[in-house]
Amino acid sequence: MLPLLSLCAGFAQAQEEKATEGDGYRTIEWIDLMPEDDLDALLNPPESLNNIADGSAEDQIASQMQLAIEQASDSRYQQALISTRVVSTFDGQAIRLPGFIVPLEFGEEQRVTKFFLVPYFGACIHMPPPPPNQIVYAEYDEGFQLQSVYEPFWLSGQLSTTTTENELATAAYAIAVERVEPYTEE
């Protein structure tokens, strides 16, 4: 849970409106895709989480996610961990978003054509997935060569508020990818 919370906390300071770039894509951050009350709930977790001893069974992310699912109706924080709620104003917008690729399907020459874009490395693969409103399902008919899942990318394309489920995760957003670029800080 800490990677998501640190990511949210880091981006919380950058919530100002992003300008549309000259190429027509609005650069957004992951927290922009999260309804404000979901973000607030994740940034203000219940006090009981502070009482978990480091290294204990309860400290493991998988244990925390399972507990979150079981108690989803009990707390706003737990609901935010599995939220499929979206920011509807992003539906149909041309956006640019950085993230890590989780390949789902390959085309010719092992080019990635369908994948999840996630906010941090290891999401959906090495640990439980982030909330669905922090996962974007992507389709890129042209495909691209993915050399390493450790490398972040910028995706540009048309965003929609379409939910996609698969055995790895559920995504509350989808993007029709028009461009994939290696990530560089700006």
N, C-alpha and C positions, 0 to 999 in steps of 0.2 A: 504494500500500500504506500510505502514511503516514496517510491519513484514517482507515482502519480501526484501525491501531495506536494512533493518538492517541485515538480514540474508546474503544477497549478500555482503554487506560491511564487515561483519565479516569473511566471507570465502575468500574474495578477497585477503587477506594477505596470505592465505594458498594455493595458486595456484601452488605450486611446484609439480613436477611429483610425484605421489604416487607409492610406490614400490608394487610389487605383493607379497602377503603374501605366507607363506609356504603352505597354503592349495589351492593355485592356483587362488584365487580371488584377483583382483586388487581393493583395497579400494579407492573409489572416493568420492568427495564432490558434492553437488548439483550444484555449479557453473561450475564444469567440464562439465556438460551436456548442458550448455548454450553457443551458439556461442558467440565469443568474442565481436562482435559489439552489440549484444543484451544486454550483461552484461554491456558494456560501456554506452549504452543508459539508462539503469535502474539506474546506479550509478551516472548519470549526468542528472537528471530530468530538465524539463524546469523551468525557473525562475518563471513563472506564478503560479506554485504550492506553492511557498513561500508566495504568497499573499493571500492564503486562510486562513480565520480566524478559529482558533480552535473552535470546537463545531458547526460550521456552517453546513448547508446542504451540501455544497461542500466538507466539511471535512470528510464526511462519506465515508467509503470504497466503498460501493455499488454505490454511486454517482460518485466517481472517476472512477470506472470500467465502468459504463455506458458511461460516458464522453469519456473514453479511446476507447471504441468500436466505438462510433460515430465519433471520430476524428482519427481513426486508420491510415487513409491515409495521415493525416496532419503532423505527427511528428514521428520521429524515436523512441522516447520514447513510444508513444502510440502503435506503431507497436510491440515493444518488450513486452508490457504487454499481448499481445494475440498471441505471436509467436509460431508457430509449427515447426520452424527451429531447426534442431538437429546437433549434432557433429557426423558426419558419421563414424568416426574412432571407435566409441563405438559399432557399429553394430557387433554383434557376440562375443563380449568380455565377459569373466567371470568376474563379478564385485561384489563388496560388497558396500552397500549404506545404511546409516541410514535414518530413517524417521518415520512418523506417518501413521497409517493404517486407511483408509476409506473403511469399508466393503461394498462390492457390492453383493456378493452371498455367501450362506452358503451351506455346504454339510451335511452329516450325523452328528448327535449330535451337531448341530449348530457350526460346525467347518468352519472358514472362508476359502473359496477356491478361490475367485476372489475379488480383492480390488485394490484401488489406494494407492500408496505410495507417500506421500507429505512431503515437507521440514519442515513444522511447524504445530503445533496443530491447529485445527479448519479450516484448508484449506478445501474448498469444502462443509463444513457443516455449520459453523457459519459465514462465510464470503465468498466473491467471491473467486473462485479458483485462484491459481497462474497461470502464463503463462503455456501453454501446455508443453513446453520444461522443465518445472519444476514439472511435474507429470509423474509418472511411473505406467502403468497398470500392475498388477501382477496376475499370475495364479499359484496356488499351489494345485495340485490335492490331495495331502495328507491332506491339510487343517491344521488349528491350532486353538486352543481356544484363543479368544481375551477377556481378562478379562476387559480391559479398553482402550478406544480410547485415553486416556491421556498419555499412555505409548509409548515411542519410541522403535523401533526395528531395528535390522540390517537385511537386506535381502541380500542373496547371490544367484547368478544364472547367467544365460545367458541373456544378454541385447540385445534388438533389437530396431531398429529405425522404429517401427511400430506405426502408429497413431490409437488410439482407442477413440471413442466418446460414451458418454452416457449422460443421463439427468443431471448428477451432474457436469461433466467436460469433457474436451478433454485431453488425454495424448499423447504426442509425442513419448514416449518410452514405451516399454513393457519388462517384464522380466519373464522368465520361472524360477520360484523360486525353488531352491534346498535346501535352509536352511533359517529358520527364528529364530533369537535369540534376547533375550532382549538386549536393547541398554546399553552399558557401554562405558564411555569415555576411550580413549586410550592415 
